[in-house]
């Protein structure tokens, strides 16, 4: 067994990446302060050809050294936008047919393994602040909340870890068809 070289991996060039169709999934960061977490969201969006990333009012934003350290250049490939008003933005996207999915532990959340992904739907996956989670004013507007089943002593996963798990759940069905 030997590791694949960069040539073996046959990754897209930046110009090609920008022109190919993306999955109808947007990552929404609600007041995520860690540049490492935001940078990881960029890497996830690039890796899985997601439509874009939206950064709420109080998120750290590119260019930022912590973001770039984790993103490793994906801030140049992934479309992103700084959102001046989260609620207005989410309402507008909902009106455009996106389903708002909060990744949060609530009294009405679905277990990730129970959430059936509609391959024809458009999704906004909302990830909250590292300490406080998703703001209640956003939770009041979501179509559903998903939580990742956990079995240990800690009550949550790091934002970037949770994002990787959830995004994989959302794209895996498209790989099986």
SENU-779469 format. One line per field, with one value per residue (C-alpha): x, y, z; residue number from 1. Coordinates in Angstrom, 1 decimal. Last residue first. Example, Ala and Ser with C-alpha at 12.3 -4.5 7.8 and 13.67 -1.06 7.14 Angstrom:
// SENU-779469
u <- (13.7	12.3)
v <- (-1.1	-4.5)
w <- (7.1	7.8)
num <- (2	1)
// end
This chain:
// SENU-779469
u <- (-27.7	-25.4	-23.2	-26.3	-27.3	-23.9	-24.3	-26.5	-25.0	-21.5	-22.5	-23.7	-20.5	-18.2	-20.3	-20.3	-16.5	-16.2	-18.5	-16.7	-19.0	-21.6	-22.8	-19.6	-19.9	-20.1	-22.9	-23.6	-26.3	-25.9	-28.7	-31.0	-33.4	-36.2	-37.9	-36.0	-37.6	-37.8	-34.3	-33.0	-34.4	-33.2	-29.6	-27.8	-25.3	-24.2	-20.6	-19.2	-21.7	-24.2	-24.3	-27.1	-27.3	-29.2	-30.7	-32.1	-34.3	-34.1	-31.9	-34.4	-32.3	-34.1	-33.4	-33.5	-29.7	-29.3	-31.5	-34.4	-34.7	-38.0	-36.8	-33.6	-30.0	-28.8	-27.8	-30.5	-32.0	-33.5	-35.1	-34.3	-37.2	-36.4	-38.7	-36.5	-33.6	-35.3	-36.2	-32.6	-31.2	-33.6	-33.0	-29.2	-28.8	-25.5	-24.5	-20.9	-20.9	-19.0	-18.3	-15.7	-12.5	-10.4	-11.4	-10.3	-6.7	-5.6	-8.9	-7.4	-4.5	-6.4	-9.2	-6.7	-4.8	-7.9	-8.9	-11.6	-14.3	-14.7	-18.4	-20.4	-22.9	-23.5	-21.2	-22.9	-21.0	-21.6	-23.0	-21.2	-18.8	-18.0	-14.3	-14.7	-17.6	-15.7	-12.5	-14.5	-16.2	-12.8	-11.6	-14.7	-13.8	-10.2	-11.1	-13.1	-15.9	-18.9	-21.8	-24.3	-22.3	-24.6	-23.4	-25.3	-26.3	-27.7	-24.7	-22.4	-22.3	-18.8	-17.5	-15.6	-13.9	-12.7	-11.0	-9.5	-8.0	-9.8	-8.1	-6.7	-5.8	-3.0	-1.3	-1.3	0.3	-1.6	-0.2	1.2	0.0)
v <- (6.7	5.9	9.0	11.3	9.5	10.3	14.1	15.0	12.5	13.7	17.3	16.3	14.5	17.2	20.0	18.3	18.0	21.7	22.8	20.8	18.1	18.4	17.3	15.6	12.4	9.8	8.5	11.0	11.0	14.0	16.5	17.7	20.6	21.3	24.0	26.7	30.1	30.0	28.5	31.7	33.9	31.4	31.9	28.7	27.2	29.1	28.0	27.3	29.6	27.9	25.8	26.2	23.8	25.6	23.0	22.8	19.8	17.4	14.8	14.7	13.7	11.5	12.5	9.5	9.0	12.7	12.3	14.7	17.8	18.8	19.3	20.9	19.8	21.8	21.6	23.8	22.9	25.7	24.3	26.4	27.3	30.8	32.1	30.2	32.1	35.4	34.4	33.3	36.6	38.7	36.7	36.8	40.5	41.8	38.5	38.1	36.1	33.1	31.3	28.6	28.5	31.3	30.7	27.1	28.2	26.0	26.6	25.7	28.1	30.6	30.9	31.3	34.0	36.0	37.2	36.1	36.5	36.0	35.6	38.3	39.3	35.9	34.1	32.5	29.7	28.5	26.0	22.9	20.9	18.3	19.1	22.9	23.2	21.1	23.1	26.3	25.0	24.1	27.7	28.9	26.5	27.5	31.2	30.6	33.1	31.3	33.8	31.7	30.1	29.1	26.3	26.2	23.0	22.8	20.8	22.6	22.6	23.0	26.5	27.6	24.2	24.3	27.7	26.5	23.3	20.1	17.4	14.3	12.5	10.5	13.8	14.9	11.5	8.6	6.9	3.5	0.0)
w <- (-6.9	-4.1	-4.2	-4.0	-0.8	0.8	0.3	3.3	5.7	4.7	5.4	8.9	9.9	8.5	10.1	13.5	13.4	12.4	15.1	17.8	19.2	22.0	25.4	26.6	28.8	26.0	23.8	21.1	18.4	16.1	16.4	13.6	13.8	11.3	9.2	11.0	11.9	15.8	15.8	14.2	16.9	19.5	18.4	17.4	19.8	23.0	23.4	19.9	18.2	15.9	12.7	10.2	7.3	4.5	2.2	-1.4	-2.0	-5.0	-3.2	-0.3	2.8	5.3	8.9	11.2	11.3	12.2	15.3	14.8	17.0	18.7	22.3	20.9	20.3	17.4	13.8	12.4	9.0	7.0	3.8	0.8	-1.6	-2.6	0.2	2.6	1.2	1.8	5.4	6.0	4.8	6.7	9.9	9.6	9.0	7.7	6.0	5.0	1.8	0.6	-2.7	-2.2	-4.3	-2.9	0.8	0.0	0.2	3.1	5.0	8.4	8.3	6.2	8.8	11.6	9.7	8.8	5.4	5.7	8.3	12.1	12.7	14.5	11.8	10.2	7.7	4.7	3.0	-0.6	-3.1	-1.7	-3.8	-1.1	-0.5	-1.1	1.4	3.9	3.6	3.9	7.0	8.4	8.0	9.9	12.7	12.8	12.7	15.9	16.5	15.1	15.3	13.2	10.4	7.5	5.2	1.9	0.2	-3.3	-4.5	-6.9	-10.7	-12.3	-13.2	-10.1	-9.7	-13.3	-12.7	-9.4	-10.9	-9.9	-8.0	-9.8	-6.6	-8.3	-9.2	-5.6	-4.8	-3.4	-0.3	-0.8	0.0)
num <- (177	176	175	174	173	172	171	170	169	168	167	166	165	164	163	162	161	160	159	158	157	156	155	154	153	152	151	150	149	148	147	146	145	144	143	142	141	140	139	138	137	136	135	134	133	132	131	130	129	128	127	126	125	124	123	122	121	120	119	118	117	116	115	114	113	112	111	110	109	108	107	106	105	104	103	102	101	100	99	98	97	96	95	94	93	92	91	90	89	88	87	86	85	84	83	82	81	80	79	78	77	76	75	74	73	72	71	70	69	68	67	66	65	64	63	62	61	60	59	58	57	56	55	54	53	52	51	50	49	48	47	46	45	44	43	42	41	40	39	38	37	36	35	34	33	32	31	30	29	28	27	26	25	24	23	22	21	20	19	18	17	16	15	14	13	12	11	10	9	8	7	6	5	4	3	2	1)
// end
